[in-house]
Amino acid sequence: MKIALAQLNYHIGNFRDNIQKVKAAIRQAKDAGAGLAVFAELAVTGYPPRDFLDYEDFIRQSEEAVAEIASETKEIAVIIGAPSRNNDTRGKALFNSAYFLADGKIRDIRHKSLLPTYDIFDEYRYFEPNRHFRLLEWKGVKIALTICEDLWMEGVHPLYTLNPMQELSRENPGLIINIAASPFHYSQAAMRRRVLRANVAHYKIPVIYVNHVGAQTELLFDGGSMAVDSDGGIALAMKYFEEDFGLVEWKDGRLLPGQDGDVTHRDPDVSHCKLIHDGLVTGIRDYFMKLGFRKAVLGLSGGIDSAVVLVLAARALGAENVLGVLMPSQFSSEHSVADAIALSENLGTAYRIIPINEGYDSMITSLKPVFGELPFDVTEENIQARLRAVILMALANKQGYILLNTSNKSEAAVGYGTLYGDMCGAISVLGDLYKTQVYELANHINSIEAVIPESIIRKPPSAELRPGQKDSDSLPDYAILDRILRMYIEEKQSESAIVKAGFPEELVKRVLKMVNTSEHKRYQSPPILRVSAKAFGSGRRMPIVGKYF
């Protein structure tokens, strides 16, 4: 039997578009001679639907969508994810389900057993876990149908006491199918492949895995759908960050490559920098497309962060739809303005120069009666940052732009940013990349096409809010700072453990204090495109008024 894998970019709650995508893929699968087409977890609704699931009308539309999709299954069977109702009066009202559609109707439904409720996931808020395990049979194939987390039990410290695949294995399945909504982070592709191969090795049967692709606000989905044969070999590897369609053949207990040649033998580049680059471009593009936006604006400082964001935005939206705004003050260096202009010209993006000198002087004059002879300090620096935000938001309001935030994770971690100033924006592009990673990404971009002037990459980072200012005046060297931050945020190491790793105690105390006292700033920052396993936002929930370190 030929089996089609459909890796699609869904839109949360956009039932009409989602249905049309699915029906087109079903027709493609029929034309290719497939007897079964497999789609992703909660494909009908998009993932994660979150509190939309509380609306009766949302569930009704989802059910109608499943019925419409089922009507396309006269000559093929389909496995697709959607919520289903829990008819028991006990427990949550819904299951996270995999529908088996055939002969123009819903033939069977299987429910997700392991509901992740950690980091960015909150599935137990909405769904009841499955407690009954049955195989699915189609065309003589006994299928263990699982949903995403249900397969992630391989490892030294599993998160759950129940192993769905172990329960299903008692009935001797010949094939595992796993439909997923597995968000991207830069180590996820390698982890996913290890988990799938571990299941194959343990149960001695092949696995088909189908994932989402695209972005849903801050969550990126990389696709990476695949089929792994019973010997651990990759029968099909699908694209990253692109919609894709592929075929495999199930024959005599094996998964063999289909007949589409190039489609079935892809093994894409999975380097971290390429995945991050493609993920961020996808994140920007989908944020704009799915919200009906078209044009982006950002502040261009001549520094590395805004340079990288400008490149990514131009690639996501087209250079003609991106505006960079240079807003020099009396503290801005000439080379910063020149570098920003050179970058814009390399990319073909429009730019405007709007100095803030007069606005700044006017603000200082207005505040003089209140400030008196108090010396210049961070107040005056923040006024400049907020004046720039006023200009950017004025352009957004008047000319229909959406503002992209250019802050990085190092700055967000230690509060090195101005609320209602450079922390403004509709979406944060680099907020999950440490400063050192931003440089790595810039070098990756230039390794393909040298568009970022080398002077931007080489210059010492500076906010240019006072004469001769450098980031190093306020922060440790980024190479050191980022290692401390990674140990604390990603690895969840204690102060003493970080000190034992060789960092000065006073420095560690200072950095951790900055992180913890900046929570109120992060709480008010825009959504951050997630590329790490521990991003600020919904995946890291800290009390604002807590006292720890």
C-alpha positions as CSV (number, residue, x, y, z in Angstrom):
1,M,0.0,0.0,0.0
2,K,1.2,3.5,-0.9
3,I,1.0,6.0,2.0
4,A,1.0,9.7,1.4
5,L,2.5,12.2,3.9
6,A,1.0,15.7,3.7
7,Q,3.1,18.4,5.5
8,L,1.0,21.6,5.4
9,N,1.0,25.1,6.9
10,Y,-2.3,25.5,8.7
11,H,-4.0,28.7,10.0
12,I,-5.6,28.5,13.4
13,G,-9.4,28.8,13.1
14,N,-9.3,29.3,9.3
15,F,-11.4,26.3,8.6
16,R,-12.1,27.1,5.0
17,D,-8.5,27.5,4.0
18,N,-7.4,24.5,6.1
19,I,-10.1,22.3,4.4
20,Q,-9.0,23.4,0.9
21,K,-5.4,22.6,1.6
22,V,-6.3,19.1,3.0
23,K,-8.7,18.3,0.1
24,A,-6.0,19.4,-2.5
25,A,-3.5,17.0,-0.8
26,I,-6.1,14.2,-0.8
27,R,-6.6,14.6,-4.5
28,Q,-2.8,14.6,-5.0
29,A,-2.5,11.4,-3.0
30,K,-5.3,9.8,-5.0
31,D,-3.6,10.7,-8.2
32,A,-0.4,9.1,-6.9
33,G,-2.2,5.9,-6.2
34,A,-2.0,6.1,-2.4
35,G,-4.4,4.1,-0.3
36,L,-3.9,6.2,2.8
37,A,-3.1,9.9,3.3
38,V,-1.7,11.2,6.7
39,F,-2.0,14.7,8.0
40,A,-0.9,16.4,11.2
41,E,-2.2,16.7,14.8
42,L,-5.1,19.2,15.1
43,A,-4.7,19.9,11.4
44,V,-8.3,20.9,11.0
45,T,-8.2,23.7,13.7
46,G,-4.5,24.6,13.5
47,Y,-2.2,24.3,16.5
48,P,-2.4,25.5,19.2
49,P,-6.0,26.6,19.2
50,R,-5.8,27.5,22.9
51,D,-9.0,29.1,24.3
52,F,-10.8,28.9,21.0
53,L,-11.5,25.4,22.2
54,D,-13.8,26.8,24.8
55,Y,-16.2,28.1,22.2
56,E,-19.0,25.7,21.1
57,D,-19.1,27.3,17.7
58,F,-15.4,26.6,17.2
59,I,-16.0,22.9,17.9
60,R,-19.0,22.8,15.7
61,Q,-17.1,24.3,12.8
62,S,-14.3,21.8,13.4
63,E,-16.8,18.9,13.3
64,E,-18.3,20.2,10.1
65,A,-14.8,20.5,8.6
66,V,-14.0,16.9,9.4
67,A,-17.3,15.8,7.8
68,E,-16.5,17.7,4.7
69,I,-13.0,16.2,4.5
70,A,-14.5,12.7,5.0
71,S,-16.7,13.2,1.9
72,E,-13.4,13.2,-0.1
73,T,-12.5,9.7,1.1
74,K,-14.4,7.5,-1.4
75,E,-11.3,6.0,-2.9
76,I,-8.7,6.6,-0.1
77,A,-8.5,6.6,3.6
78,V,-7.3,9.6,5.6
79,I,-5.8,10.1,9.1
80,I,-6.1,13.7,10.4
81,G,-6.1,15.5,13.7
82,A,-9.0,17.5,15.2
83,P,-10.7,17.8,18.6
84,S,-13.5,15.4,19.5
85,R,-16.1,15.5,22.2
86,N,-15.8,13.5,25.4
87,N,-19.3,12.0,25.9
88,D,-18.5,11.0,29.4
89,T,-19.8,13.5,32.0
90,R,-16.6,13.2,33.9
91,G,-13.3,14.9,32.8
92,K,-12.5,17.5,30.2
93,A,-15.1,18.2,27.5
94,L,-12.7,17.3,24.6
95,F,-10.1,14.9,23.4
96,N,-7.2,15.7,21.2
97,S,-8.0,13.1,18.5
98,A,-6.8,11.4,15.3
99,Y,-9.7,10.8,13.0
100,F,-9.7,7.8,10.6
101,L,-11.8,8.7,7.6
102,A,-12.8,6.2,4.8
103,D,-15.7,5.4,2.5
104,G,-16.9,9.0,2.8
105,K,-17.4,8.9,6.6
106,I,-15.7,8.9,10.0
107,R,-14.7,5.2,10.5
108,D,-12.9,5.5,13.8
109,I,-11.3,8.0,16.2
110,R,-8.2,7.6,18.5
111,H,-7.3,10.0,21.3
112,K,-4.1,11.4,22.5
113,S,-2.9,9.8,25.8
114,L,0.0,12.0,26.9
115,L,-1.0,15.6,27.2
116,P,2.1,17.9,27.5
117,T,1.7,20.6,30.1
118,Y,5.1,22.2,30.4
119,D,7.1,24.9,28.8
120,I,5.0,26.2,25.9
121,F,2.4,23.4,26.1
122,D,-0.9,23.5,28.0
123,E,-2.9,20.6,26.6
124,Y,-4.3,19.3,29.9
125,R,-6.1,22.7,30.2
126,Y,-8.4,21.6,27.4
127,F,-8.2,17.8,26.8
128,E,-9.0,14.6,28.6
129,P,-6.2,12.0,28.2
130,N,-7.0,8.7,26.5
131,R,-7.0,5.5,28.7
132,H,-8.1,2.9,26.1
133,F,-5.7,1.4,23.6
134,R,-6.8,-0.2,20.3
135,L,-5.0,-0.7,17.0
136,L,-6.4,0.5,13.7
137,E,-6.5,-1.8,10.7
138,W,-6.6,-0.8,7.0
139,K,-5.8,-2.8,3.9
140,G,-4.4,-5.6,6.1
141,V,-2.1,-3.3,8.0
142,K,-2.4,-3.2,11.8
143,I,-1.6,0.4,12.7
144,A,-0.6,1.8,16.1
145,L,-2.0,5.3,15.7
146,T,-0.4,7.8,18.1
147,I,-0.4,11.5,18.5
148,C,2.9,13.5,19.0
149,E,3.8,13.2,22.7
150,D,2.6,9.6,22.8
151,L,5.9,8.4,21.2
152,W,8.2,10.6,23.3
153,M,8.7,8.0,26.1
154,E,12.1,6.8,25.0
155,G,14.9,7.9,27.3
156,V,16.4,7.7,30.8
157,H,13.8,9.9,32.6
158,P,10.4,9.7,30.8
159,L,7.9,12.4,31.9
160,Y,5.0,10.0,32.2
161,T,4.1,6.8,34.0
162,L,2.0,5.4,31.1
163,N,3.6,4.4,27.8
164,P,0.9,4.4,25.1
165,M,3.1,2.6,22.5
166,Q,3.9,-0.1,25.0
167,E,0.2,-0.7,25.5
168,L,-0.4,-0.8,21.8
169,S,2.5,-3.1,21.1
170,R,0.6,-5.9,23.0
171,E,-1.6,-6.3,19.9
172,N,1.4,-6.7,17.5
173,P,1.1,-3.7,15.2
174,G,2.9,-3.7,11.9
175,L,3.3,0.0,11.6
176,I,3.4,3.1,13.8
177,I,1.8,6.3,12.6
178,N,2.4,9.4,14.6
179,I,0.7,12.7,13.8
180,A,2.3,15.7,15.5
181,A,2.3,19.4,16.2
182,S,5.9,19.6,17.3
183,P,7.2,23.2,17.6
184,F,10.7,24.0,16.4
185,H,13.8,24.7,18.4
186,Y,17.3,24.4,17.0
187,S,18.0,21.0,18.5
188,Q,14.5,19.6,17.8
189,A,15.3,18.0,14.4
190,A,18.1,15.9,15.8
191,M,16.1,15.0,18.9
192,R,13.1,14.0,16.8
193,R,15.1,11.7,14.6
194,R,16.6,10.0,17.7
195,V,13.2,9.5,19.3
196,L,11.7,8.0,16.1
197,R,14.6,5.7,15.6
198,A,14.6,4.7,19.3
199,N,10.9,3.6,18.9
200,V,11.8,1.7,15.7
201,A,14.6,-0.1,17.5
202,H,12.5,-0.9,20.5
203,Y,9.4,-2.2,18.8
204,K,11.1,-3.5,15.6
205,I,8.4,-1.9,13.4
206,P,8.6,1.2,11.1
207,V,7.3,4.7,11.9
208,I,5.5,7.3,9.8
209,Y,5.7,10.8,11.3
210,V,3.8,13.9,10.0
211,N,4.3,17.3,11.5
212,H,3.0,20.9,11.0
213,V,5.1,23.4,9.1
214,G,4.8,27.2,9.4
215,A,4.4,29.7,12.2
216,Q,1.6,30.5,14.6
217,T,2.6,33.8,16.3
218,E,5.7,33.0,18.3
219,L,5.7,29.2,17.7
220,L,7.6,27.9,14.6
221,F,6.9,24.5,13.1
222,D,9.7,23.1,11.0
223,G,8.0,20.2,9.4
224,G,10.7,17.5,9.1
225,S,8.1,14.8,8.5
226,M,9.6,11.4,7.8
227,A,9.3,7.7,7.5
228,V,11.7,5.4,9.3
229,D,12.0,1.8,8.2
230,S,12.2,-1.1,10.6
231,D,16.0,-1.2,10.2
232,G,16.3,2.5,11.2
233,G,16.9,3.7,7.7
234,I,15.1,6.9,6.5
235,A,12.7,5.9,3.7
236,L,11.4,9.5,3.4
237,A,12.8,12.8,4.7
238,M,10.6,15.9,4.0
239,K,11.6,19.5,3.8
240,Y,12.1,21.9,6.7
241,F,10.1,25.1,6.8
242,E,8.3,24.3,3.5
243,E,5.0,22.6,2.7
244,D,5.8,19.2,1.3
245,F,4.2,16.0,0.0
246,G,5.8,12.6,-0.1
247,L,5.0,8.9,-0.7
248,V,6.2,5.7,0.9
249,E,5.2,2.1,0.3
250,W,4.3,-0.3,3.1
251,K,5.2,-3.8,1.9
252,D,5.9,-7.0,3.8
253,G,6.5,-5.1,7.1
254,R,8.8,-2.6,5.6
255,L,8.5,1.1,4.6
256,L,10.1,1.6,1.2
257,P,10.7,4.9,-0.7
258,G,7.8,5.8,-3.0
259,Q,8.2,6.4,-6.7
260,D,8.7,10.2,-6.6
261,G,12.5,10.0,-6.8
262,D,13.7,13.4,-5.6
263,V,10.8,13.8,-3.2
264,T,11.5,10.5,-1.3
265,H,15.3,10.9,-0.9
266,R,15.6,14.3,0.6
267,D,17.9,14.7,3.7
268,P,17.9,18.5,4.2
269,D,20.7,20.5,5.7
270,V,19.9,20.6,9.4
271,S,22.7,23.0,10.6
272,H,21.5,25.2,13.4
273,C,22.2,28.5,11.6
274,K,20.3,27.5,8.5
275,L,17.3,26.2,10.5
276,I,17.3,29.4,12.6
277,H,17.5,31.6,9.5
278,D,14.7,29.7,7.7
279,G,12.6,29.6,10.9
280,L,12.8,33.3,11.5
281,V,12.0,34.1,7.9
282,T,9.0,31.8,8.2
283,G,8.0,33.4,11.4
284,I,7.9,36.9,10.0
285,R,6.2,35.8,6.8
286,D,3.4,33.9,8.5
287,Y,2.8,36.5,11.2
288,F,2.2,39.1,8.4
289,M,0.3,36.8,6.0
290,K,-2.0,35.2,8.6
291,L,-2.9,38.6,10.1
292,G,-3.4,40.2,6.7
293,F,-0.4,42.6,7.1
294,R,2.0,43.5,4.3
295,K,4.5,46.1,5.2
296,A,7.1,46.2,8.0
297,V,9.0,49.0,9.5
298,L,12.0,48.9,11.9
299,G,14.5,51.2,13.4
300,L,18.0,51.0,11.7
301,S,20.8,51.8,14.1
302,G,23.8,50.7,12.0
303,G,24.2,47.9,14.6
304,I,24.2,44.1,14.2
305,D,20.7,43.4,15.5
306,S,18.7,45.7,13.3
307,A,20.9,44.7,10.3
308,V,20.0,41.0,10.7
309,V,16.3,41.8,11.2
310,L,16.3,43.9,8.1
311,V,17.8,41.0,6.1
312,L,15.3,38.5,7.5
313,A,12.4,40.9,6.9
314,A,13.4,41.6,3.3
315,R,13.6,37.9,2.6
316,A,10.3,37.2,4.3
317,L,8.2,40.0,2.9
318,G,10.1,41.2,-0.2
319,A,12.5,44.2,0.0
320,E,9.8,46.5,-1.4
321,N,7.7,45.9,1.7
322,V,10.3,46.8,4.3
323,L,11.2,50.3,5.5
324,G,14.3,51.0,7.7
325,V,14.2,54.2,9.6
326,L,17.5,55.9,10.7
327,M,16.9,58.2,13.7
328,P,20.3,59.7,14.6
329,S,20.8,61.9,17.6
330,Q,23.7,64.1,18.6
331,F,25.3,60.9,20.0
332,S,25.1,58.9,16.8
333,S,28.3,58.2,15.0
334,E,28.6,59.0,11.3
335,H,29.7,55.4,10.5
336,S,26.5,54.0,12.0
337,V,24.4,56.1,9.6
338,A,26.6,55.2,6.7
339,D,26.5,51.5,7.5
340,A,22.7,51.5,7.8
341,I,22.4,53.2,4.4
342,A,24.9,50.7,2.8
343,L,22.9,47.8,4.2
344,S,19.6,49.1,2.8
345,E,21.2,49.7,-0.6
346,N,22.6,46.2,-0.7
347,L,19.1,44.8,0.1
348,G,17.1,47.2,-2.0
349,T,15.0,48.3,0.9
350,A,13.7,51.8,1.3
351,Y,15.1,53.9,4.2
352,R,14.3,57.2,5.8
353,I,16.4,59.5,7.9
354,I,14.5,61.2,10.7
355,P,16.8,62.9,13.2
356,I,15.6,63.1,16.8
357,N,17.8,66.0,17.9
358,E,15.1,68.6,17.9
359,G,12.6,66.4,19.6
360,Y,15.1,65.4,22.3
361,D,16.1,69.1,22.9
362,S,12.4,70.0,23.2
363,M,11.8,67.2,25.7
364,I,14.8,68.3,27.8
365,T,13.6,71.9,27.7
366,S,10.1,70.9,28.8
367,L,11.5,68.8,31.7
368,K,14.1,71.3,32.8
369,P,11.8,73.0,35.4
370,V,11.3,69.5,37.0
371,F,14.8,68.1,36.6
372,G,16.6,71.2,37.6
373,E,20.4,70.6,37.7
374,L,20.2,66.8,38.0
375,P,23.0,65.3,35.9
376,F,22.6,63.4,32.6
377,D,21.8,59.7,33.3
378,V,19.7,56.8,32.0
379,T,16.7,59.1,32.0
380,E,18.0,61.1,29.0
381,E,19.1,57.8,27.3
382,N,15.6,56.4,27.7
383,I,14.0,59.6,26.3
384,Q,15.9,59.1,23.1
385,A,14.8,55.5,22.8
386,R,11.2,56.4,23.4
387,L,11.3,59.3,20.9
388,R,12.4,56.7,18.3
389,A,9.5,54.5,19.2
390,V,7.1,57.4,18.8
391,I,8.5,58.0,15.3
392,L,8.2,54.4,14.3
393,M,4.7,54.0,15.7
394,A,3.7,57.2,13.9
395,L,4.8,55.7,10.6
396,A,3.0,52.5,11.4
397,N,-0.2,54.3,12.2
398,K,-0.1,56.8,9.3
399,Q,1.3,54.5,6.5
400,G,0.1,51.0,7.6
401,Y,3.4,49.5,8.6
402,I,3.8,46.9,11.4
403,L,6.8,47.5,13.7
404,L,9.4,44.7,14.0
405,N,11.3,44.6,17.3
406,T,15.0,44.1,17.0
407,S,16.1,43.3,20.6
408,N,18.1,40.2,21.3
409,K,17.9,37.6,24.1
410,S,20.9,38.8,26.0
411,E,19.4,42.3,26.2
412,A,16.0,41.0,27.2
413,A,17.5,38.7,29.8
414,V,19.3,41.5,31.7
415,G,16.8,44.3,31.1
416,Y,19.2,46.2,28.8
417,G,16.4,47.9,26.9
418,T,13.9,50.7,27.3
419,L,10.2,49.9,28.0
420,Y,8.0,51.7,25.5
421,G,11.2,52.5,23.6
422,D,13.4,50.0,21.8
423,M,11.3,47.2,23.4
424,C,8.3,48.2,21.2
425,G,7.1,46.1,18.3
426,A,4.4,43.7,17.2
427,I,6.7,40.7,17.0
428,S,10.3,40.2,18.4
429,V,12.5,38.6,15.7
430,L,15.7,38.1,17.6
431,G,14.4,37.9,21.2
432,D,15.3,34.2,21.5
433,L,18.9,34.6,20.1
434,Y,21.7,35.6,22.4
435,K,24.0,38.3,21.1
436,T,26.7,35.9,20.2
437,Q,24.1,33.9,18.2
438,V,23.1,37.0,16.3
439,Y,26.7,37.4,15.1
440,E,26.7,33.7,14.1
441,L,23.6,34.3,12.1
442,A,25.0,37.4,10.5
443,N,28.1,35.4,9.4
444,H,25.8,32.6,8.1
445,I,23.9,35.2,6.0
446,N,27.1,36.7,4.6
447,S,28.5,33.3,3.8
448,I,25.7,32.8,1.3
449,E,25.5,36.5,0.1
450,A,27.6,39.3,1.5
451,V,24.8,41.8,2.2
452,I,25.7,42.9,5.7
453,P,28.7,45.4,5.7
454,E,31.7,43.9,7.5
455,S,32.0,47.2,9.5
456,I,28.6,46.4,11.1
457,I,29.8,43.0,12.2
458,R,33.2,44.2,13.4
459,K,32.2,47.3,15.4
460,P,31.8,47.1,19.2
461,P,28.1,47.0,20.1
462,S,26.7,50.3,21.3
463,A,23.3,51.8,22.0
464,E,24.8,55.3,21.1
465,L,22.7,57.1,23.7
466,R,25.6,59.0,25.3
467,P,29.0,60.1,24.1
468,G,31.4,57.1,23.4
469,Q,28.9,54.6,24.8
470,K,29.6,50.9,24.4
471,D,27.5,47.9,25.7
472,S,30.6,46.7,27.5
473,D,30.3,49.8,29.8
474,S,27.2,48.3,31.3
475,L,27.4,44.6,30.6
476,P,30.1,41.9,30.7
477,D,31.6,40.8,27.4
478,Y,28.8,39.0,25.5
479,A,30.8,35.8,25.1
480,I,30.9,35.6,29.0
481,L,27.5,37.0,29.6
482,D,25.8,34.6,27.2
483,R,27.4,31.5,28.7
484,I,26.1,32.6,32.2
485,L,22.7,33.3,30.8
486,R,22.5,30.0,29.0
487,M,23.5,28.1,32.1
488,Y,20.8,29.9,34.2
489,I,17.9,30.1,31.6
490,E,18.3,27.0,29.4
491,E,20.1,24.7,31.8
492,K,18.5,26.0,35.0
493,Q,21.7,26.0,36.9
494,S,22.0,27.6,40.4
495,E,24.2,30.5,41.3
496,S,26.7,28.1,43.0
497,A,26.8,25.8,40.1
498,I,27.6,28.6,37.7
499,V,30.3,29.9,40.0
500,K,31.8,26.4,40.2
501,A,31.9,26.4,36.4
502,G,34.6,29.1,36.7
503,F,32.8,32.4,36.6
504,P,33.5,35.1,39.3
505,E,31.0,35.0,42.1
506,E,30.3,38.7,42.1
507,L,29.7,38.7,38.3
508,V,27.3,35.8,38.6
509,K,25.4,37.5,41.4
510,R,25.1,40.6,39.4
511,V,24.0,38.9,36.2
512,L,21.4,36.8,37.9
513,K,20.0,39.8,39.8
514,M,19.6,41.7,36.5
515,V,17.7,38.7,35.0
516,N,15.4,38.4,37.9
517,T,14.7,42.1,38.4
518,S,13.9,42.5,34.7
519,E,10.9,40.2,34.7
520,H,8.4,43.1,34.6
521,K,10.0,44.4,31.4
522,R,9.8,41.0,29.7
523,Y,6.2,40.7,30.7
524,Q,5.4,43.8,28.6
525,S,7.5,42.8,25.6
526,P,6.1,41.6,22.3
527,P,5.8,37.9,21.4
528,I,9.2,36.4,20.6
529,L,9.8,34.0,17.7
530,R,10.9,30.8,19.5
531,V,14.1,29.1,18.3
532,S,15.5,27.7,21.6
533,A,14.1,25.1,24.0
534,K,13.6,27.8,26.6
535,A,12.4,31.1,25.2
536,F,11.0,34.1,27.1
537,G,7.3,34.2,26.9
538,S,4.8,31.4,27.5
539,G,7.6,28.9,27.8
540,R,9.2,30.6,30.8
541,R,6.7,31.7,33.5
542,M,8.3,33.5,36.3
543,P,6.7,35.6,39.1
544,I,7.3,39.3,38.7
545,V,7.5,40.0,42.4
546,G,9.3,36.8,43.5
547,K,12.5,37.0,45.5
548,Y,15.0,34.4,44.3
549,F,18.7,35.3,44.0
